[in-house]
Amino acid sequence: MTMEEMKNEAETTSMVSTPLYAVTYPVFNELERVNLSASQTLRAAFTKSNPVIY
């Protein structure tokens, strides 16, 4: 993989992760109030699937 390909991939990941974070953040915060354990489990799963987001 060339440096240019890596740069393009990083830019694409950033463009996807920012809106996804904006959507999931309020959901996780609300879930923390209702069920802290469930919120932590889901956050961990999202972090493992896409570590750039969190």
Secondary structure, 3 states (H helix, E strand, C coil): CCHHHHHHHHHHHHHHHHHHHHHHHHHHHHHHHHCHHHHHHHHHHHHHHCCCCC
